[in-house]
Amino acid sequence: MYFPSWLSQLYRGLSRPIRRTTQPIWGSLYRNLVQSSQRRIPEFSSFVVRTNTCGELRSSHLGQEVTLCGWIQYRRQNTFLVLRDFDGLVQVIIPQDESAASVKKILCEAPVESVVQVSGTVISRPAGQENPKMPTGEIEIKVKTAELLNACKKLPFEIKDFVKKTEALRLQYRYLDLRSFQMQYNLRLRSQMVMKMREYLCNLHGFVDIETPTLFKRTPGGAKEFLVPSREPGKFYSLPQSPQQFKQLLMVGGLDRYFQVARCYRDEGSRPDRQPEFTQIDIEMSFVDQTGIQSLIEGLLQYAWPNDKDPVVIPFPTMTFAEALATYGTDKPDTRFGMKIIDISDMFRNTEIGFLQDALSKPHGTVKAICIPEGAKYLKRKDIESIRKFAADHLNQCSLLGKLRLECADLLETRGVVLRDPTLFSFLWVVDFPLFLPKEENPRELESAHHPFTAPHPSDIHLLYTEPKKARSQHYDLVLNGNEIGGGSIRIHNAELQHYILATLLKEDVKMLSHLLQALDYGAPPHGGIALGLDRLICLVTGSPSIRDVIAFPKSFRGHDLMSNTPDCVPPEELKPYHIRVSGPTDSKAERAH
Ligand code: ASP
């Protein structure tokens, strides 16, 4: 696969000149930061022996003496080879004359994927032999000297994007998989978007990039956390599921605007498109309301968005949680297409059809429908059968209609109807979530819909003391093409209210959060924030099939690192300082290896 001059396009696209929207406060520090980030295409060959990258050379370089370093992509009939680096491919002519016998020997004998350094002249290809599919296709390199930097053994798979390989093999040899143009593109685009986000947040809007600890204590409620043993008997650290508490404490500390590219950890078992460790763009601000956070994020995404995609249109539409559930059957609707859920109960009030009568006679019983445009034309009898089976299999989930809508969209798309344009990015804010939901394992108890630090909706505070289940919150989610890519809230900054919610409504052990409750009592400013899921966002932007494709070294969906065989066993003597003994079965092979 060729990405036509993809790298410079990537950098040009992502490095628009900075529009200053605010007056810098600390003149020189800010001016220096802004100026240093105004560079356009980076210098890829500074500090190294090469003079140019392989993918960079064009007719404008004709006659230049160049030194290139790269991997041998392939060789043809001992007359030329194609050299590859991160920037692209270039054709190198193997000299045939006697005087260059040693150069010829190196270039003809080095196995494919060996690393070589060549020096020579950029010449034009003979007329008729140009390759218009290759960005460097008008030129080739007439080699004078060559050096084998490292030979390559037989590979487990060919380093060509079009060669199919299983994901397990790709993960086992990730360092080879990373050589593909697709992975190079994904990781570089990620890096550039993060760079633009930093620029927007820190240079344009005065945010401070602050690192917070990854060894912390357990947070009540929410996702399961990984435990890290300590040398004190029975005492453990926890890897934080997010820097939530720290970012709030930074607001109490007067930092005013915080951001971090934060690594987060959740021990949620194996889920196909989740990672036990993942990255968030984590943000917190003082003296802000919901609309302030929403405008900040809209501006941030618009600013960081790659130029080779259609520009992001702001402001994003907003939908309430109740409306999302009623019309799309989910709190993360894919608004790229219609097929909304319609309540048709009124049409059947006097029906004699038994099962509909039955449904309507139940409390809150409704009859709802999804209209599939031209369904009769596209869907076959077996499709209708599969829809019926899908509905039967998911009958007791209330999110059934939302799932059915997506299932029908999948079916229509397999019949060639384009419903979800892959080039379209449809953002949506979902707001007015309930503050609490019934606990899954015990529906009579409450759990936070977002997290326990979320403030109630100002007009629903009284409900906390009468009907807490009905209270709405100041929690907002950002949805992109049916995926939740961010979520946040305005926080509770009043210690008494926070204590009441934790202790009385959520029945949590407040001792675990005494530090936070205490901090709120010492003049905590009103504050709020959000976190964007960076992996999922980049996955959607690059159109990758899995979030693993935008992470350099991801875990398999079972949470394993297949390259290094992690997690791994630890010999009993190494566990002793932690006062831990393994009682379950262990992997004896792995143990023997220690
Ligand atoms: N800490 C939250 C999360 O990780 C985000 C937030 O409320 O800012 O989902």
Boltz pocket constraint, residues with backbone or C-beta under 6 A from the ligand:
constraints:
  - pocket:
      binder: B
      contacts: [[A, 241], [A, 242], [A, 243], [A, 244], [A, 283], [A, 487], [A, 488], [A, 489], [A, 529], [A, 530], [A, 531]]
      max_distance: 6.0
